[in-house]
Amino acid sequence: MNTGIWLFLEVVFDTVMFAPYLLRGNFSSRLKAGILLTYVRLSIKLLLIHPFRPITEEKVFGFAIRCFNYRTMHLLFRVILLRNEYYFESSNPRPVIFDCGANIGLATLFFKWLYPHAEIYAFEPDRDTFALLKRNVEANNLAGVHLYNVALSDRVGTAEFYMDRANPGSLRMSLNYQRMPKDTSTVETLTLSEVIGRELPNRDIDFLKLDVEGAEDAVLGDLATTGRLKAVREMLIEFHHKIGGERAKLGPFLTALETHGFDYQVDAVCMPLYAPGRFQNIMLYVYRAA
């Protein structure tokens, strides 16, 4: 089947699949309409322009954003705005937000759109992607955004980072070889506990977005071991289930959350369901138990 037809069917499927998340969310009707119209505009550009054509600039919720290509921009917008994954409500007008796995910064910009006075700590290990993240933050004059060109782990040092030089900004770049068995680079690693202890020793983290392509258990383990997990109020975690067909380890991950006083909601898709060993992205909205 023609590539263009497959791309069209993918857009239609994703719209039907994820638009209900937005429609049932807490944005006003006016904002929902604006998000849907922007999604339609990006979808049309994705279909009419080569999906891997570089984006010099695109306007999204009032910000000027550059991205590696329309396919990545469309995917990021679908996850962040259409699926409404990173929306959270805070009584603090200046919430502290950690964007772990920031990529080009669309989530960072979304957080600033949601809470203009937020203090944000954004982490992105890939050098080229980090350069675009830095450009997007600076071009939009975002204050209170702290950028780290590091991979988050359970130790401070360096590590092999797996990426694809032919697909810059890929959302599958990882410290786990099985997640991106392509090219490698050496990156610095840092622990969240070290950042919290140095920058925010006596403050709460209002929201932690954790999308680190398989390193989430190491990051959570570090926070739990050092006692820094108690500073976190809410989290949105993308858990990468069965990378490379590995044995399931979701149980211990959830147990760690429960042990440290958290409750959670789970959202996952697996089609067909009866698919032993199949990789899944599992979304966890995590919050303090009452």
C-alpha positions in Angstrom: 0.0 0.0 0.0 1.2 3.5 -0.8 3.1 5.2 2.0 0.9 8.3 1.9 -2.2 6.1 2.4 -0.7 4.4 5.3 0.2 7.8 6.8 -3.4 9.0 6.3 -4.8 5.9 8.0 -2.4 6.3 10.9 -3.5 9.9 11.4 -7.2 8.9 11.3 -6.6 6.1 13.7 -4.7 8.2 16.1 -7.3 10.9 16.0 -10.1 8.5 16.8 -8.0 6.8 19.5 -6.7 9.9 21.4 -9.2 12.8 20.8 -11.5 11.5 23.5 -8.7 12.1 26.1 -8.8 15.8 25.2 -12.6 16.0 24.9 -13.1 14.5 28.4 -10.3 16.5 29.9 -10.5 19.7 32.0 -9.6 22.3 29.5 -12.3 24.8 28.5 -14.3 24.2 25.4 -12.5 27.1 23.7 -9.1 25.6 24.5 -10.2 22.2 23.3 -11.3 23.6 20.0 -8.1 25.5 19.6 -6.0 22.3 20.3 -8.1 20.3 17.8 -7.7 22.9 15.1 -3.9 23.0 15.7 -3.8 19.2 15.5 -5.8 19.3 12.2 -3.4 21.9 10.8 -0.3 19.8 11.8 -2.0 16.7 10.4 -2.6 18.4 7.0 1.0 19.6 6.8 2.2 16.1 7.8 0.2 14.6 4.9 1.0 17.3 2.3 4.6 17.9 3.1 7.3 15.2 3.4 7.0 13.9 6.9 10.7 14.1 7.5 11.2 17.6 6.1 12.9 19.8 8.7 10.6 22.4 10.4 12.1 25.8 10.5 9.4 27.2 12.7 5.9 26.2 13.7 3.4 28.1 16.0 2.0 26.0 18.8 0.0 27.5 21.7 1.6 30.9 21.1 5.2 29.6 21.0 7.5 29.5 18.0 8.9 26.0 17.9 11.5 24.3 15.7 11.6 20.5 15.3 13.6 18.0 13.3 10.6 17.0 11.1 6.8 17.1 10.9 6.4 13.5 11.9 8.1 14.1 15.2 6.2 17.3 15.8 2.9 15.7 15.0 3.6 12.8 17.4 4.7 15.1 20.2 1.7 17.3 19.8 -0.6 14.2 19.7 0.8 12.9 23.0 1.1 16.2 24.9 -2.0 18.0 23.7 -4.4 15.6 22.0 -3.9 12.8 24.5 -3.6 15.5 27.3 -1.0 13.4 29.2 0.9 16.1 31.0 -2.0 18.3 32.2 -2.2 18.6 36.0 -3.8 21.0 38.4 -1.8 22.8 41.1 -2.8 25.2 43.8 0.8 26.6 43.5 0.9 29.4 40.9 4.7 28.8 40.7 4.9 25.0 40.6 8.2 23.2 40.4 8.2 20.8 37.4 10.7 18.2 36.3 10.6 17.4 32.6 12.7 14.2 32.4 13.2 13.3 28.7 12.5 16.8 27.4 13.4 16.1 23.7 13.0 19.4 21.8 11.0 21.0 24.6 7.4 20.8 23.5 6.4 19.5 27.0 8.5 22.2 28.6 6.7 24.8 26.5 3.3 23.2 27.4 4.1 23.5 31.1 5.0 27.1 30.7 1.7 27.7 28.8 -0.2 26.0 31.6 1.7 27.7 34.4 3.7 30.8 33.1 5.5 31.3 36.4 6.5 27.6 36.8 10.1 26.7 37.6 11.1 23.9 35.3 14.1 21.5 35.2 14.4 19.9 31.8 16.8 16.9 31.0 17.8 15.7 27.5 20.9 13.6 26.9 21.2 13.7 23.1 23.4 16.7 22.0 21.6 17.6 18.8 18.2 17.3 20.4 19.4 19.3 23.4 20.6 22.1 21.1 17.1 22.4 19.7 15.6 22.3 23.2 17.9 25.1 24.2 17.0 27.1 21.0 13.2 26.7 21.6 13.5 27.8 25.3 15.7 30.8 24.4 13.7 31.9 21.3 10.5 32.1 23.4 12.2 34.0 26.2 11.2 31.4 28.9 12.3 32.4 32.3 12.8 29.9 35.1 13.8 27.0 32.9 17.0 25.1 33.8 18.4 22.8 31.1 20.6 19.8 31.6 22.3 18.0 28.8 22.5 14.6 30.7 20.9 11.2 30.8 19.1 10.5 34.1 20.2 7.3 35.8 20.9 5.9 39.3 24.6 7.0 39.2 26.7 10.0 38.3 29.2 9.5 35.5 29.1 8.5 31.9 27.2 5.9 29.8 26.7 4.6 26.3 23.6 6.2 24.8 21.8 4.6 21.9 20.4 6.7 19.1 19.9 6.9 15.3 22.0 9.5 13.5 19.7 9.1 10.4 16.7 10.0 12.6 17.7 12.9 14.8 15.4 13.6 17.8 14.0 10.1 17.7 11.6 9.4 20.7 13.2 6.0 21.2 16.8 7.1 22.1 17.8 5.3 25.2 20.4 4.0 27.6 19.0 0.6 26.8 20.5 -1.0 23.7 17.3 -3.0 23.0 15.3 0.2 22.7 17.4 1.8 20.0 20.0 -0.7 18.6 21.6 1.7 16.2 24.4 4.2 16.7 26.0 5.1 20.0 27.5 8.2 21.8 28.9 8.7 25.3 26.8 10.9 27.5 27.0 12.2 31.0 24.7 10.7 33.6 23.1 12.4 36.6 20.8 11.4 39.3 17.6 13.3 40.2 18.5 13.0 43.9 21.7 15.0 43.3 19.8 17.7 41.4 17.1 17.9 44.1 19.6 17.9 46.9 21.7 20.7 45.3 18.9 22.9 43.8 15.8 22.2 45.9 16.8 20.7 49.2 13.7 22.0 51.1 11.1 22.3 48.4 8.5 20.0 46.9 8.3 18.9 43.3 4.8 19.6 42.2 4.9 17.5 39.0 7.5 15.0 37.7 7.2 13.9 34.0 9.3 10.8 33.6 9.8 9.5 30.0 13.3 8.1 29.8 12.9 5.1 27.5 13.6 2.3 29.9 15.6 4.1 32.6 12.5 4.8 34.7 13.2 2.0 37.2 16.8 3.3 37.8 15.5 6.9 38.3 12.7 5.8 40.7 15.1 3.5 42.6 17.5 6.4 43.1 14.8 8.7 44.4 13.5 6.0 46.7 16.9 5.0 48.1 17.9 8.5 48.8 14.6 9.5 50.4 14.0 12.2 47.7 10.8 10.5 46.5 9.0 12.0 49.4 9.5 15.5 47.9 7.4 14.5 44.8 3.6 15.2 44.8 2.5 14.0 41.4 4.1 12.1 38.5 3.3 11.1 34.9 5.5 8.1 34.1 5.8 6.3 30.8 6.8 2.7 31.8 8.5 0.8 29.0 7.2 -2.8 29.4 9.2 -5.7 27.9 11.8 -3.8 26.0 13.5 -6.4 23.8 11.1 -9.0 25.2 12.7 -8.9 28.7 10.8 -10.4 31.6 8.1 -8.3 33.2 9.2 -5.9 36.0 6.1 -3.7 36.3 5.1 -5.4 39.6 8.2 -4.3 41.6 7.9 -0.8 40.1 4.3 -0.5 41.2 5.2 -2.0 44.6 7.9 0.7 45.1 5.3 3.4 44.4 2.8 1.9 46.8 5.5 1.4 49.5 6.3 5.1 49.4 2.7 6.3 49.7 1.6 6.7 46.1 -1.5 5.6 44.3 -1.9 5.5 40.5 -4.0 5.1 37.4 -2.9 2.9 34.5 -3.5 3.4 30.8 -2.1 0.9 28.3 -2.9 -0.3 24.8 -1.9 -3.7 23.4 -3.4 -4.9 20.1 -3.9 -7.8 19.9 -4.1 -8.4 23.7 -2.9 -12.0 23.3 0.7 -11.1 22.3 3.2 -12.7 24.7 6.5 -10.7 24.9 5.1 -7.6 23.0 6.5 -4.2 24.0 4.1 -1.8 25.5 4.1 1.8 26.6 2.3 1.9 29.9 1.2 5.4 31.2 1.1 5.8 35.0 -0.5 8.8 36.6 0.9 8.7 40.1 -0.3 10.8 43.0 -0.1 10.8 46.8 -2.5 8.4 48.4 -5.2 10.0 50.6 
